Amino acid sequence: MSDTPPSETLTADQFSTELRAALRSYERHVVCIEQVPEDTESALHSLLEKAIQAFQNRAPGLKHGIALNRQVTVILSESSGAKPLCGIYFNLHSPYARKIAKTDVSSS
């Protein structure tokens, strides 16, 4: 069993360091047409709350709580530390990316 504290003590404020780091990365490296930077912080905070809920309500034996939208994935994972590990990932894609044609595998 992990040393992660009981899930009822988890709050989004405990992950403020991770949230600030993600916001700095977003401002520096990400261009998102669907979401303006001003809305990003509230979206990240909301996803973090959802990930905490998923983490608290996970089935026995599962180690993660995940929340996502089209732009961001937030994952909380059990750890041996004082709180779960928090990963914030930007789901990057380009509307200008070349679409790869589907190949017909049945003709081979």
C-alpha positions as CSV (number, residue, x, y, z in Angstrom):
1,M,0.0,0.0,0.0
2,S,1.2,3.5,-0.7
3,D,1.9,6.3,1.8
4,T,-0.4,8.7,-0.1
5,P,-2.6,10.5,2.5
6,P,-6.3,9.7,2.7
7,S,-8.0,11.0,-0.4
8,E,-10.5,13.1,1.5
9,T,-7.6,15.5,2.5
10,L,-6.7,16.3,-1.1
11,T,-7.5,19.7,-2.6
12,A,-6.5,21.5,-5.8
13,D,-4.5,24.0,-3.7
14,Q,-2.1,21.2,-2.8
15,F,-1.0,21.1,-6.4
16,S,-0.5,24.8,-6.9
17,T,3.2,24.3,-7.8
18,E,2.3,21.9,-10.6
19,L,-0.5,24.2,-11.8
20,R,1.8,27.2,-11.9
21,A,4.4,25.2,-13.8
22,A,1.8,24.0,-16.4
23,L,0.6,27.6,-16.8
24,R,4.1,28.9,-17.4
25,S,4.6,26.2,-20.0
26,Y,1.3,26.9,-21.7
27,E,2.0,30.6,-21.9
28,R,5.5,30.0,-23.3
29,H,5.0,27.1,-25.7
30,V,1.3,26.5,-26.6
31,V,-1.0,28.2,-29.0
32,C,-4.6,27.2,-28.7
33,I,-7.2,28.6,-30.9
34,E,-10.1,26.9,-29.0
35,Q,-9.2,28.2,-25.6
36,V,-7.8,31.7,-24.7
37,P,-5.0,31.9,-22.2
38,E,-7.2,33.7,-19.7
39,D,-9.5,30.6,-19.5
40,T,-6.7,28.1,-19.2
41,E,-6.1,28.5,-15.5
42,S,-9.8,27.9,-14.6
43,A,-9.9,25.0,-17.0
44,L,-6.8,23.4,-15.4
45,H,-8.2,24.0,-11.9
46,S,-11.5,22.4,-12.9
47,L,-9.7,19.4,-14.4
48,L,-7.6,19.0,-11.3
49,E,-10.7,18.9,-9.2
50,K,-12.2,16.2,-11.5
51,A,-8.9,14.2,-11.3
52,I,-9.0,14.4,-7.5
53,Q,-12.6,13.1,-7.6
54,A,-11.6,10.3,-9.9
55,F,-8.6,9.5,-7.6
56,Q,-10.8,9.5,-4.5
57,N,-13.4,7.2,-6.2
58,R,-11.1,4.8,-8.0
59,A,-11.7,1.1,-7.6
60,P,-9.4,-1.0,-5.4
61,G,-6.2,-1.9,-7.1
62,L,-6.2,1.2,-9.4
63,K,-3.5,3.7,-8.9
64,H,-4.6,6.7,-10.9
65,G,-7.2,9.5,-11.2
66,I,-7.5,11.0,-14.7
67,A,-9.5,14.0,-16.1
68,L,-9.2,15.4,-19.5
69,N,-10.6,17.7,-22.2
70,R,-9.6,18.3,-25.8
71,Q,-6.6,20.4,-24.7
72,V,-5.3,19.0,-21.4
73,T,-5.0,15.7,-19.5
74,V,-4.5,15.7,-15.7
75,I,-3.3,12.5,-14.0
76,L,-2.9,11.9,-10.3
77,S,-0.9,8.8,-9.4
78,E,-0.3,7.1,-6.1
79,S,3.1,7.7,-4.7
80,S,5.1,7.0,-1.5
81,G,5.3,10.7,-0.8
82,A,3.0,13.0,1.1
83,K,0.7,13.5,-1.9
84,P,-0.1,11.8,-5.2
85,L,2.1,12.7,-8.2
86,C,0.4,15.1,-10.5
87,G,1.0,15.2,-14.3
88,I,-0.4,17.9,-16.5
89,Y,-0.1,17.1,-20.2
90,F,-1.1,19.3,-23.1
91,N,-2.8,17.3,-25.9
92,L,-1.0,18.9,-28.8
93,H,-2.2,18.7,-32.4
94,S,-2.2,20.9,-35.4
95,P,-5.2,21.7,-37.6
96,Y,-2.7,22.0,-40.4
97,A,-1.2,18.5,-40.0
98,R,-1.3,16.5,-43.1
99,K,-3.9,13.8,-43.0
100,I,-2.6,10.3,-43.6
101,A,-4.6,8.4,-46.2
102,K,-6.1,5.1,-45.0
103,T,-4.7,2.1,-46.7
104,D,-6.7,-0.9,-47.8
105,V,-5.2,-3.9,-46.0
106,S,-7.8,-6.3,-47.4
107,S,-6.3,-6.1,-50.9
108,S,-2.9,-7.5,-49.9
